[in-house]
Amino acid sequence: MIVPVTTKAERETFVDLAYRLGRSDPNWVPPLRMEALELITPGKNPFFEHADVQLFLAKRGGAVVGRISAHIDHLATAMNPVQGFGPGTGNWGLFEAEDEEVADALIRTAEDWLRAKGMTRVLAPLSMSIWEEPGQLVRGHDHPPTVMMGHQPAHYQPWFEARGYVGVKNLMTYELDITTGFPPLIQRIIQSGEKNARIRIRNVDKSRFDEEAALILDILNDAWSDNWGYVPFTDTEIAYAGKKFKPIVREDLIMVAEYDGEPVAFMMTLPDLNEALKPMEGKLLPFNWLKLLLWLRNPQVRTMRVPLMGVRKKLQSSRLASQLAFMMIEFIRRNAVSRYGASRGEIGWILEDNQGMVAIADAIDSHVNKEYRIYAKPL
């Protein structure tokens, strides 16, 4: 039996299921329960301001055995179809199921809900925005995800494909050893940039957090606006993201590149919060809040993740764009190793056909460690 979620208690049940099903996977990282609940709560997650969302639970013999979200992002449906979304495209995500029979019932229910809302196509799984945890993990199940990345069981993939879902885009993450310098050619490019008086690479200024966040989002919206899957951030979402990121933001891990005094590129790097969260099992009480607070004051981590970077469109495909990227990566690498004890970097996600970013990842001797697939199906 599939039932719609309508109450706070049912939302809590929706969240709880992921912890029960994920507990047996040694590489699953339990998110903080309060954040998982906030994600699906209208009035707390600003995604609901521009999206229709319906959550569903699957029950068998009185026990909850599955869950799914069906949603329509109206900012996404307003985009050019060439970029992946567009009119008539709805989504489902936050998928969990005990077995294939449950999966079939949940997916059919989500499709029926979308169809009743006038949707003609599904792009999934998205949990829930493209900016959150997009795609089904199809490669890299043998190690935990980094902060803000998903981790889905491998057996979900054939369940989706058996129901007519066809992969339309792969999203890659790249990992690299950051304890040693980059290849000689890249070092020469960086050294040349350091001698160029027109280039300045600076840390963000956390004392001007709102101003710096607005600058980064302005560059991001310009840099990514033609990309597949792009959906613009709203002002509310910018404020919300800033509030969430602020506790783990480190000034020396986020760089802004200026050319002739104009900010033209940025790179955001985050210490891997998942390393601290994994043993907490999603709970802050009774003493995990103190452990987390102490970790946030001086995060010593194995991995640093680069979730976002961008170069203004007018410079893309130029040699300068690559040079600025290499310089920001190198400056952050130095800080990550010397100040935070990091030994590993992860960059992504990166679209499989983003030739510029793939070329940069290859040039610094990184390799693909995880691959997520987004599927489509006509309704």
C-alpha positions as YAML, in Angstrom:
chain: A
units: angstrom
residues:
- id: 1
  name: MET
  ca: [0.00, 0.00, 0.00]
- id: 2
  name: ILE
  ca: [1.30, 3.46, -0.96]
- id: 3
  name: VAL
  ca: [0.14, 6.41, 1.17]
- id: 4
  name: PRO
  ca: [0.87, 10.15, 0.82]
- id: 5
  name: VAL
  ca: [2.77, 11.86, 3.61]
- id: 6
  name: THR
  ca: [0.61, 14.56, 5.21]
- id: 7
  name: THR
  ca: [1.75, 14.98, 8.83]
- id: 8
  name: LYS
  ca: [4.93, 15.81, 10.74]
- id: 9
  name: ALA
  ca: [4.95, 12.31, 12.23]
- id: 10
  name: GLU
  ca: [4.83, 10.81, 8.74]
- id: 11
  name: ARG
  ca: [7.70, 13.04, 7.63]
- id: 12
  name: GLU
  ca: [9.72, 11.73, 10.58]
- id: 13
  name: THR
  ca: [8.87, 8.18, 9.53]
- id: 14
  name: PHE
  ca: [9.94, 9.06, 5.98]
- id: 15
  name: VAL
  ca: [13.34, 10.17, 7.33]
- id: 16
  name: ASP
  ca: [13.74, 7.23, 9.71]
- id: 17
  name: LEU
  ca: [13.46, 4.65, 6.94]
- id: 18
  name: ALA
  ca: [16.76, 5.72, 5.36]
- id: 19
  name: TYR
  ca: [18.60, 5.07, 8.64]
- id: 20
  name: ARG
  ca: [17.12, 1.59, 8.97]
- id: 21
  name: LEU
  ca: [17.89, 0.56, 5.39]
- id: 22
  name: GLY
  ca: [21.28, 2.27, 5.26]
- id: 23
  name: ARG
  ca: [22.57, 0.84, 8.53]
- id: 24
  name: SER
  ca: [23.81, -2.38, 6.89]
- id: 25
  name: ASP
  ca: [25.96, -0.50, 4.34]
- id: 26
  name: PRO
  ca: [29.40, 0.28, 5.86]
- id: 27
  name: ASN
  ca: [29.93, 3.13, 3.38]
- id: 28
  name: TRP
  ca: [26.62, 4.93, 3.98]
- id: 29
  name: VAL
  ca: [27.02, 8.15, 5.99]
- id: 30
  name: PRO
  ca: [23.97, 9.00, 8.13]
- id: 31
  name: PRO
  ca: [23.09, 12.68, 7.74]
- id: 32
  name: LEU
  ca: [22.04, 14.65, 10.80]
- id: 33
  name: ARG
  ca: [18.38, 13.80, 11.35]
- id: 34
  name: MET
  ca: [17.49, 17.44, 11.91]
- id: 35
  name: GLU
  ca: [18.89, 18.34, 8.47]
- id: 36
  name: ALA
  ca: [17.23, 15.37, 6.76]
- id: 37
  name: LEU
  ca: [13.89, 16.46, 8.23]
- id: 38
  name: GLU
  ca: [14.45, 20.10, 7.31]
- id: 39
  name: LEU
  ca: [15.05, 19.09, 3.68]
- id: 40
  name: ILE
  ca: [11.48, 17.76, 3.34]
- id: 41
  name: THR
  ca: [9.69, 20.36, 5.46]
- id: 42
  name: PRO
  ca: [7.79, 23.24, 3.80]
- id: 43
  name: GLY
  ca: [8.66, 26.56, 5.37]
- id: 44
  name: LYS
  ca: [12.20, 25.44, 6.19]
- id: 45
  name: ASN
  ca: [13.61, 24.37, 2.83]
- id: 46
  name: PRO
  ca: [13.15, 27.24, 0.31]
- id: 47
  name: PHE
  ca: [12.92, 24.68, -2.52]
- id: 48
  name: PHE
  ca: [9.22, 24.44, -1.60]
- id: 49
  name: GLU
  ca: [8.76, 28.10, -2.57]
- id: 50
  name: HIS
  ca: [9.08, 27.22, -6.27]
- id: 51
  name: ALA
  ca: [8.19, 23.53, -6.29]
- id: 52
  name: ASP
  ca: [5.23, 21.22, -5.83]
- id: 53
  name: VAL
  ca: [6.26, 18.26, -3.68]
- id: 54
  name: GLN
  ca: [4.48, 15.11, -2.55]
- id: 55
  name: LEU
  ca: [6.12, 12.47, -0.38]
- id: 56
  name: PHE
  ca: [4.91, 8.87, -0.34]
- id: 57
  name: LEU
  ca: [5.44, 5.92, 2.00]
- id: 58
  name: ALA
  ca: [5.10, 2.25, 1.08]
- id: 59
  name: LYS
  ca: [3.61, 0.01, 3.76]
- id: 60
  name: ARG
  ca: [3.36, -3.77, 3.96]
- id: 61
  name: GLY
  ca: [1.59, -5.42, 6.86]
- id: 62
  name: GLY
  ca: [1.70, -2.17, 8.80]
- id: 63
  name: ALA
  ca: [5.47, -1.75, 8.41]
- id: 64
  name: VAL
  ca: [7.07, 0.99, 6.32]
- id: 65
  name: VAL
  ca: [9.10, -0.64, 3.53]
- id: 66
  name: GLY
  ca: [9.79, 2.20, 1.10]
- id: 67
  name: ARG
  ca: [9.60, 5.90, 0.33]
- id: 68
  name: ILE
  ca: [9.77, 8.33, -2.61]
- id: 69
  name: SER
  ca: [9.31, 12.03, -3.33]
- id: 70
  name: ALA
  ca: [7.54, 13.28, -6.45]
- id: 71
  name: HIS
  ca: [8.17, 16.92, -7.26]
- id: 72
  name: ILE
  ca: [7.94, 19.60, -9.94]
- id: 73
  name: ASP
  ca: [10.49, 22.41, -9.78]
- id: 74
  name: HIS
  ca: [8.85, 25.33, -11.59]
- id: 75
  name: LEU
  ca: [12.21, 27.07, -12.05]
- id: 76
  name: ALA
  ca: [13.44, 23.92, -13.80]
- id: 77
  name: THR
  ca: [10.38, 23.60, -16.04]
- id: 78
  name: ALA
  ca: [10.95, 27.19, -17.17]
- id: 79
  name: MET
  ca: [14.43, 26.34, -18.48]
- id: 80
  name: ASN
  ca: [15.40, 25.57, -22.07]
- id: 81
  name: PRO
  ca: [14.80, 21.83, -22.74]
- id: 82
  name: VAL
  ca: [18.27, 21.65, -24.30]
- id: 83
  name: GLN
  ca: [19.62, 22.05, -20.76]
- id: 84
  name: GLY
  ca: [17.87, 18.96, -19.48]
- id: 85
  name: PHE
  ca: [14.70, 20.18, -17.83]
- id: 86
  name: GLY
  ca: [12.12, 22.38, -19.57]
- id: 87
  name: PRO
  ca: [8.31, 22.36, -19.79]
- id: 88
  name: GLY
  ca: [6.61, 19.12, -18.78]
- id: 89
  name: THR
  ca: [9.59, 17.65, -16.92]
- id: 90
  name: GLY
  ca: [8.92, 16.41, -13.40]
- id: 91
  name: ASN
  ca: [11.12, 14.49, -10.98]
- id: 92
  name: TRP
  ca: [11.19, 11.92, -8.25]
- id: 93
  name: GLY
  ca: [13.85, 11.18, -5.67]
- id: 94
  name: LEU
  ca: [14.65, 10.43, -2.01]
- id: 95
  name: PHE
  ca: [14.04, 6.84, -3.05]
- id: 96
  name: GLU
  ca: [14.38, 3.91, -0.66]
- id: 97
  name: ALA
  ca: [12.83, 0.44, -1.01]
- id: 98
  name: GLU
  ca: [13.22, -2.94, 0.64]
- id: 99
  name: ASP
  ca: [12.67, -4.90, -2.57]
- id: 100
  name: GLU
  ca: [11.83, -4.59, -6.26]
- id: 101
  name: GLU
  ca: [8.10, -5.05, -5.77]
- id: 102
  name: VAL
  ca: [8.04, -2.04, -3.45]
- id: 103
  name: ALA
  ca: [10.22, -0.09, -5.88]
- id: 104
  name: ASP
  ca: [7.79, -0.74, -8.71]
- id: 105
  name: ALA
  ca: [4.80, 0.46, -6.69]
- id: 106
  name: LEU
  ca: [6.60, 3.60, -5.51]
- id: 107
  name: ILE
  ca: [7.85, 4.60, -8.96]
- id: 108
  name: ARG
  ca: [4.44, 4.00, -10.56]
- id: 109
  name: THR
  ca: [2.83, 6.15, -7.85]
- id: 110
  name: ALA
  ca: [5.31, 8.99, -8.42]
- id: 111
  name: GLU
  ca: [4.77, 8.77, -12.19]
- id: 112
  name: ASP
  ca: [0.98, 8.84, -11.76]
- id: 113
  name: TRP
  ca: [1.22, 11.92, -9.53]
- id: 114
  name: LEU
  ca: [3.43, 13.72, -12.05]
- id: 115
  name: ARG
  ca: [1.20, 12.72, -14.94]
- id: 116
  name: ALA
  ca: [-1.87, 14.05, -13.10]
- id: 117
  name: LYS
  ca: [-0.02, 17.36, -12.73]
- id: 118
  name: GLY
  ca: [0.46, 17.60, -16.49]
- id: 119
  name: MET
  ca: [4.04, 16.33, -16.69]
- id: 120
  name: THR
  ca: [5.07, 14.41, -19.81]
- id: 121
  name: ARG
  ca: [8.58, 13.36, -18.84]
- id: 122
  name: VAL
  ca: [10.52, 12.29, -15.75]
- id: 123
  name: LEU
  ca: [14.12, 13.14, -14.90]
- id: 124
  name: ALA
  ca: [15.25, 11.14, -11.87]
- id: 125
  name: PRO
  ca: [16.42, 10.50, -9.26]
- id: 126
  name: LEU
  ca: [16.82, 14.02, -7.89]
- id: 127
  name: SER
  ca: [16.78, 14.44, -4.14]
- id: 128
  name: MET
  ca: [15.26, 16.99, -4.48]
- id: 129
  name: SER
  ca: [16.96, 19.88, -6.30]
- id: 130
  name: ILE
  ca: [19.72, 19.43, -8.88]
- id: 131
  name: TRP
  ca: [21.91, 21.28, -6.36]
- id: 132
  name: GLU
  ca: [21.38, 18.69, -3.61]
- id: 133
  name: GLU
  ca: [21.94, 14.96, -4.35]
- id: 134
  name: PRO
  ca: [21.30, 14.25, -8.03]
- id: 135
  name: GLY
  ca: [21.58, 10.85, -9.65]
- id: 136
  name: GLN
  ca: [21.94, 7.18, -8.78]
- id: 137
  name: LEU
  ca: [25.41, 6.03, -7.75]
- id: 138
  name: VAL
  ca: [26.59, 3.59, -10.42]
- id: 139
  name: ARG
  ca: [30.31, 3.49, -9.63]
- id: 140
  name: GLY
  ca: [32.22, 3.93, -6.38]
- id: 141
  name: HIS
  ca: [30.14, 2.00, -3.85]
- id: 142
  name: ASP
  ca: [33.32, 0.76, -2.15]
- id: 143
  name: HIS
  ca: [34.04, 3.99, -0.23]
- id: 144
  name: PRO
  ca: [31.95, 6.60, 1.61]
- id: 145
  name: PRO
  ca: [30.71, 9.75, -0.10]
- id: 146
  name: THR
  ca: [32.08, 13.14, 0.84]
- id: 147
  name: VAL
  ca: [30.01, 15.97, 2.24]
- id: 148
  name: MET
  ca: [26.87, 16.80, 0.20]
- id: 149
  name: MET
  ca: [27.15, 13.71, -2.02]
- id: 150
  name: GLY
  ca: [24.71, 10.79, -2.15]
- id: 151
  name: HIS
  ca: [25.28, 7.07, -1.68]
- id: 152
  name: GLN
  ca: [22.63, 4.71, -3.06]
- id: 153
  name: PRO
  ca: [22.70, 0.87, -3.10]
- id: 154
  name: ALA
  ca: [23.91, -0.67, -6.35]
- id: 155
  name: HIS
  ca: [20.80, -2.83, -6.72]
- id: 156
  name: TYR
  ca: [18.61, 0.24, -7.25]
- id: 157
  name: GLN
  ca: [20.17, 0.79, -10.69]
- id: 158
  name: PRO
  ca: [18.70, -2.33, -12.40]
- id: 159
  name: TRP
  ca: [15.33, -1.64, -10.75]
- id: 160
  name: PHE
  ca: [15.18, 1.77, -12.43]
- id: 161
  name: GLU
  ca: [16.37, 0.49, -15.79]
- id: 162
  name: ALA
  ca: [13.87, -2.38, -15.77]
- id: 163
  name: ARG
  ca: [11.11, 0.23, -15.57]
- id: 164
  name: GLY
  ca: [12.11, 1.98, -18.77]
- id: 165
  name: TYR
  ca: [14.50, 4.57, -17.38]
- id: 166
  name: VAL
  ca: [17.38, 5.44, -19.70]
- id: 167
  name: GLY
  ca: [20.52, 7.24, -18.58]
- id: 168
  name: VAL
  ca: [20.80, 10.76, -20.00]
- id: 169
  name: LYS
  ca: [23.72, 12.22, -18.09]
- id: 170
  name: ASN
  ca: [26.56, 10.97, -15.89]
- id: 171
  name: LEU
  ca: [28.01, 13.14, -13.13]
- id: 172
  name: MET
  ca: [31.57, 12.36, -12.09]
- id: 173
  name: THR
  ca: [33.70, 13.05, -9.05]
- id: 174
  name: TYR
  ca: [37.49, 12.97, -9.31]
- id: 175
  name: GLU
  ca: [39.95, 12.20, -6.54]
- id: 176
  name: LEU
  ca: [43.63, 12.95, -6.25]
- id: 177
  name: ASP
  ca: [46.57, 12.80, -3.87]
- id: 178
  name: ILE
  ca: [47.19, 16.37, -2.71]
- id: 179
  name: THR
  ca: [50.32, 15.73, -0.67]
- id: 180
  name: THR
  ca: [52.57, 16.19, -3.69]
- id: 181
  name: GLY
  ca: [52.75, 18.98, -6.22]
- id: 182
  name: PHE
  ca: [51.18, 18.89, -9.65]
- id: 183
  name: PRO
  ca: [52.99, 17.89, -12.88]
- id: 184
  name: PRO
  ca: [55.81, 20.20, -14.05]
- id: 185
  name: LEU
  ca: [53.77, 21.77, -16.86]
- id: 186
  name: ILE
  ca: [51.00, 22.75, -14.44]
- id: 187
  name: GLN
  ca: [53.55, 24.13, -11.98]
- id: 188
  name: ARG
  ca: [55.01, 26.34, -14.73]
- id: 189
  name: ILE
  ca: [51.52, 27.65, -15.58]
- id: 190
  name: ILE
  ca: [50.93, 28.44, -11.89]
- id: 191
  name: GLN
  ca: [54.32, 30.14, -11.49]
- id: 192
  name: SER
  ca: [53.66, 32.24, -14.58]
- id: 193
  name: GLY
  ca: [50.37, 33.37, -13.10]
- id: 194
  name: GLU
  ca: [51.98, 34.27, -9.78]
- id: 195
  name: LYS
  ca: [54.31, 36.62, -11.66]
- id: 196
  name: ASN
  ca: [51.46, 38.27, -13.57]
- id: 197
  name: ALA
  ca: [50.54, 41.56, -11.88]
- id: 198
  name: ARG
  ca: [47.10, 41.52, -13.52]
- id: 199
  name: ILE
  ca: [46.13, 38.34, -11.62]
- id: 200
  name: ARG
  ca: [45.26, 38.24, -7.95]
- id: 201
  name: ILE
  ca: [44.12, 35.12, -6.09]
- id: 202
  name: ARG
  ca: [42.64, 35.96, -2.71]
- id: 203
  name: ASN
  ca: [40.89, 34.26, 0.17]
- id: 204
  name: VAL
  ca: [37.28, 35.12, 0.85]
- id: 205
  name: ASP
  ca: [36.67, 37.47, 3.77]
- id: 206
  name: LYS
  ca: [34.34, 35.82, 6.28]
- id: 207
  name: SER
  ca: [33.75, 39.15, 8.04]
- id: 208
  name: ARG
  ca: [31.92, 40.18, 4.83]
- id: 209
  name: PHE
  ca: [30.19, 36.83, 4.50]
- id: 210
  name: ASP
  ca: [26.95, 37.99, 2.88]
- id: 211
  name: GLU
  ca: [28.77, 40.17, 0.37]
- id: 212
  name: GLU
  ca: [31.25, 37.42, -0.53]
- id: 213
  name: ALA
  ca: [28.46, 34.83, -0.82]
- id: 214
  name: ALA
  ca: [26.55, 37.11, -3.17]
- id: 215
  name: LEU
  ca: [29.70, 37.59, -5.29]
- id: 216
  name: ILE
  ca: [30.32, 33.84, -5.54]
- id: 217
  name: LEU
  ca: [26.70, 33.14, -6.48]
- id: 218
  name: ASP
  ca: [26.83, 35.88, -9.11]
- id: 219
  name: ILE
  ca: [29.90, 34.27, -10.72]
- id: 220
  name: LEU
  ca: [28.29, 30.82, -10.38]
- id: 221
  name: ASN
  ca: [25.05, 31.87, -12.06]
- id: 222
  name: ASP
  ca: [27.00, 33.44, -14.92]
- id: 223
  name: ALA
  ca: [29.44, 30.55, -15.29]
- id: 224
  name: TRP
  ca: [26.89, 27.74, -15.13]
- id: 225
  name: SER
  ca: [23.93, 29.37, -16.87]
- id: 226
  name: ASP
  ca: [24.43, 27.44, -20.15]
- id: 227
  name: ASN
  ca: [25.24, 24.10, -18.49]
- id: 228
  name: TRP
  ca: [23.06, 21.02, -18.68]
- id: 229
  name: GLY
  ca: [20.92, 20.78, -15.56]
- id: 230
  name: TYR
  ca: [21.34, 24.40, -14.54]
- id: 231
  name: VAL
  ca: [18.57, 25.91, -12.41]
- id: 232
  name: PRO
  ca: [19.09, 29.40, -10.96]
- id: 233
  name: PHE
  ca: [19.28, 30.03, -7.24]
- id: 234
  name: THR
  ca: [16.64, 32.29, -5.71]
- id: 235
  name: ASP
  ca: [17.58, 35.00, -3.19]
- id: 236
  name: THR
  ca: [16.01, 32.91, -0.44]
- id: 237
  name: GLU
  ca: [18.04, 29.86, -1.45]
- id: 238
  name: ILE
  ca: [21.23, 31.93, -1.50]
- id: 239
  name: ALA
  ca: [20.57, 33.08, 2.07]
- id: 240
  name: TYR
  ca: [19.65, 29.55, 3.12]
- id: 241
  name: ALA
  ca: [22.78, 28.03, 1.58]
- id: 242
  name: GLY
  ca: [24.94, 30.70, 3.17]
- id: 243
  name: LYS
  ca: [23.53, 29.90, 6.61]
- id: 244
  name: LYS
  ca: [24.14, 26.17, 6.11]
- id: 245
  name: PHE
  ca: [27.66, 26.56, 4.76]
- id: 246
  name: LYS
  ca: [28.90, 29.18, 7.21]
- id: 247
  name: PRO
  ca: [29.92, 26.78, 10.02]
- id: 248
  name: ILE
  ca: [32.25, 24.79, 7.73]
- id: 249
  name: VAL
  ca: [33.50, 27.66, 5.55]
- id: 250
  name: ARG
  ca: [37.21, 28.37, 5.95]
- id: 251
  name: GLU
  ca: [38.54, 31.60, 4.45]
- id: 252
  name: ASP
  ca: [41.75, 29.95, 3.24]
- id: 253
  name: LEU
  ca: [39.87, 27.17, 1.42]
- id: 254
  name: ILE
  ca: [37.69, 29.40, -0.77]
- id: 255
  name: MET
  ca: [39.45, 31.48, -3.38]
- id: 256
  name: VAL
  ca: [38.36, 34.32, -5.63]
- id: 257
  name: ALA
  ca: [40.41, 35.08, -8.74]
- id: 258
  name: GLU
  ca: [40.59, 38.70, -9.89]
- id: 259
  name: TYR
  ca: [41.85, 39.89, -13.27]
- id: 260
  name: ASP
  ca: [42.61, 43.60, -13.59]
- id: 261
  name: GLY
  ca: [40.76, 44.04, -10.30]
- id: 262
  name: GLU
  ca: [37.55, 42.32, -11.47]
- id: 263
  name: PRO
  ca: [36.41, 39.09, -9.72]
- id: 264
  name: VAL
  ca: [36.15, 36.59, -12.56]
- id: 265
  name: ALA
  ca: [36.39, 33.14, -10.96]
- id: 266
  name: PHE
  ca: [36.03, 31.30, -7.67]
- id: 267
  name: MET
  ca: [36.67, 27.92, -6.13]
- id: 268
  name: MET
  ca: [34.94, 26.62, -3.02]
- id: 269
  name: THR
  ca: [36.52, 23.85, -0.98]
- id: 270
  name: LEU
  ca: [35.02, 22.24, 2.13]
- id: 271
  name: PRO
  ca: [36.58, 19.96, 4.73]
- id: 272
  name: ASP
  ca: [34.82, 16.61, 4.51]
- id: 273
  name: LEU
  ca: [32.22, 16.93, 7.23]
- id: 274
  name: ASN
  ca: [31.15, 13.33, 6.58]
- id: 275
  name: GLU
  ca: [34.32, 12.13, 8.34]
- id: 276
  name: ALA
  ca: [32.99, 13.67, 11.55]
- id: 277
  name: LEU
  ca: [29.34, 12.74, 10.97]
- id: 278
  name: LYS
  ca: [29.74, 9.04, 10.14]
- id: 279
  name: PRO
  ca: [30.18, 7.76, 13.73]
- id: 280
  name: MET
  ca: [27.38, 10.00, 15.05]
- id: 281
  name: GLU
  ca: [24.60, 7.98, 13.36]
- id: 282
  name: GLY
  ca: [22.64, 11.14, 12.63]
- id: 283
  name: LYS
  ca: [22.30, 12.18, 16.29]
- id: 284
  name: LEU
  ca: [23.64, 15.24, 18.09]
- id: 285
  name: LEU
  ca: [22.51, 14.17, 21.56]
- id: 286
  name: PRO
  ca: [23.74, 13.53, 24.12]
- id: 287
  name: PHE
  ca: [27.36, 14.52, 23.40]
- id: 288
  name: ASN
  ca: [27.82, 14.50, 19.63]
- id: 289
  name: TRP
  ca: [26.97, 18.21, 19.45]
- id: 290
  name: LEU
  ca: [30.08, 18.93, 21.50]
- id: 291
  name: LYS
  ca: [32.25, 16.67, 19.33]
- id: 292
  name: LEU
  ca: [30.94, 18.40, 16.23]
- id: 293
  name: LEU
  ca: [31.51, 21.85, 17.68]
- id: 294
  name: LEU
  ca: [35.12, 21.01, 18.54]
- id: 295
  name: TRP
  ca: [35.65, 19.54, 15.06]
- id: 296
  name: LEU
  ca: [34.27, 22.66, 13.39]
- id: 297
  name: ARG
  ca: [36.71, 24.85, 15.32]
- id: 298
  name: ASN
  ca: [39.71, 23.01, 13.92]
- id: 299
  name: PRO
  ca: [38.78, 20.45, 11.26]
- id: 300
  name: GLN
  ca: [41.59, 17.99, 10.70]
- id: 301
  name: VAL
  ca: [40.55, 15.77, 7.80]
- id: 302
  name: ARG
  ca: [41.79, 13.29, 5.26]
- id: 303
  name: THR
  ca: [39.68, 14.68, 2.42]
- id: 304
  name: MET
  ca: [38.85, 18.11, 1.04]
- id: 305
  name: ARG
  ca: [36.00, 18.42, -1.44]
- id: 306
  name: VAL
  ca: [35.61, 21.03, -4.18]
- id: 307
  name: PRO
  ca: [31.81, 21.14, -4.72]
- id: 308
  name: LEU
  ca: [31.69, 24.35, -6.74]
- id: 309
  name: MET
  ca: [33.88, 26.41, -8.99]
- id: 310
  name: GLY
  ca: [33.21, 28.73, -11.87]
- id: 311
  name: VAL
  ca: [34.75, 31.13, -14.35]
- id: 312
  name: ARG
  ca: [32.74, 33.91, -15.96]
- id: 313
  name: LYS
  ca: [31.47, 32.99, -19.41]
- id: 314
  name: LYS
  ca: [33.47, 35.67, -21.19]
- id: 315
  name: LEU
  ca: [36.69, 33.91, -20.16]
- id: 316
  name: GLN
  ca: [35.61, 30.30, -20.60]
- id: 317
  name: SER
  ca: [37.62, 28.26, -23.12]
- id: 318
  name: SER
  ca: [40.51, 30.71, -22.76]
- id: 319
  name: ARG
  ca: [44.00, 29.90, -21.52]
- id: 320
  name: LEU
  ca: [43.45, 32.40, -18.72]
- id: 321
  name: ALA
  ca: [40.48, 30.41, -17.40]
- id: 322
  name: SER
  ca: [42.60, 27.26, -17.07]
- id: 323
  name: GLN
  ca: [45.46, 29.20, -15.52]
- id: 324
  name: LEU
  ca: [43.18, 30.74, -12.88]
- id: 325
  name: ALA
  ca: [41.71, 27.32, -12.11]
- id: 326
  name: PHE
  ca: [45.14, 25.73, -11.66]
- id: 327
  name: MET
  ca: [46.26, 28.62, -9.44]
- id: 328
  name: MET
  ca: [43.21, 28.39, -7.18]
- id: 329
  name: ILE
  ca: [43.57, 24.62, -6.91]
- id: 330
  name: GLU
  ca: [47.24, 24.93, -6.01]
- id: 331
  name: PHE
  ca: [46.75, 27.68, -3.43]
- id: 332
  name: ILE
  ca: [43.97, 25.70, -1.76]
- id: 333
  name: ARG
  ca: [46.03, 22.49, -1.93]
- id: 334
  name: ARG
  ca: [48.87, 24.11, -0.01]
- id: 335
  name: ASN
  ca: [46.53, 25.33, 2.72]
- id: 336
  name: ALA
  ca: [44.63, 22.05, 2.91]
- id: 337
  name: VAL
  ca: [47.80, 20.04, 3.52]
- id: 338
  name: SER
  ca: [49.68, 22.43, 5.80]
- id: 339
  name: ARG
  ca: [46.80, 23.68, 7.96]
- id: 340
  name: TYR
  ca: [44.23, 20.86, 7.98]
- id: 341
  name: GLY
  ca: [46.34, 17.73, 7.54]
- id: 342
  name: ALA
  ca: [44.50, 16.72, 4.37]
- id: 343
  name: SER
  ca: [45.99, 14.16, 2.00]
- id: 344
  name: ARG
  ca: [43.17, 13.61, -0.49]
- id: 345
  name: GLY
  ca: [41.09, 15.91, -2.67]
- id: 346
  name: GLU
  ca: [37.80, 15.30, -4.42]
- id: 347
  name: ILE
  ca: [36.46, 17.51, -7.21]
- id: 348
  name: GLY
  ca: [32.88, 17.30, -8.37]
- id: 349
  name: TRP
  ca: [30.42, 16.63, -9.46]
- id: 350
  name: ILE
  ca: [31.49, 17.31, -13.03]
- id: 351
  name: LEU
  ca: [29.32, 16.63, -16.08]
- id: 352
  name: GLU
  ca: [30.81, 13.81, -18.16]
- id: 353
  name: ASP
  ca: [30.83, 16.03, -21.26]
- id: 354
  name: ASN
  ca: [32.18, 19.20, -19.60]
- id: 355
  name: GLN
  ca: [35.37, 19.11, -21.65]
- id: 356
  name: GLY
  ca: [37.00, 22.08, -19.91]
- id: 357
  name: MET
  ca: [36.62, 20.68, -16.40]
- id: 358
  name: VAL
  ca: [37.47, 17.14, -17.45]
- id: 359
  name: ALA
  ca: [40.67, 18.46, -19.05]
- id: 360
  name: ILE
  ca: [41.61, 20.29, -15.83]
- id: 361
  name: ALA
  ca: [40.93, 17.15, -13.77]
- id: 362
  name: ASP
  ca: [43.09, 15.07, -16.11]
- id: 363
  name: ALA
  ca: [45.90, 17.63, -16.10]
- id: 364
  name: ILE
  ca: [46.33, 17.44, -12.33]
- id: 365
  name: ASP
  ca: [46.51, 13.62, -12.40]
- id: 366
  name: SER
  ca: [43.13, 13.01, -10.76]
- id: 367
  name: HIS
  ca: [40.90, 10.07, -11.64]
- id: 368
  name: VAL
  ca: [37.20, 9.28, -11.49]
- id: 369
  name: ASN
  ca: [36.24, 7.71, -8.15]
- id: 370
  name: LYS
  ca: [32.44, 8.01, -8.25]
- id: 371
  name: GLU
  ca: [29.85, 8.20, -11.00]
- id: 372
  name: TYR
  ca: [26.20, 9.18, -10.63]
- id: 373
  name: ARG
  ca: [23.59, 8.66, -13.36]
- id: 374
  name: ILE
  ca: [20.48, 10.73, -14.04]
- id: 375
  name: TYR
  ca: [17.73, 8.89, -15.91]
- id: 376
  name: ALA
  ca: [14.82, 10.03, -18.07]
- id: 377
  name: LYS
  ca: [11.55, 8.42, -19.11]
- id: 378
  name: PRO
  ca: [8.56, 9.71, -21.08]
- id: 379
  name: LEU
  ca: [5.22, 9.63, -19.29]
...
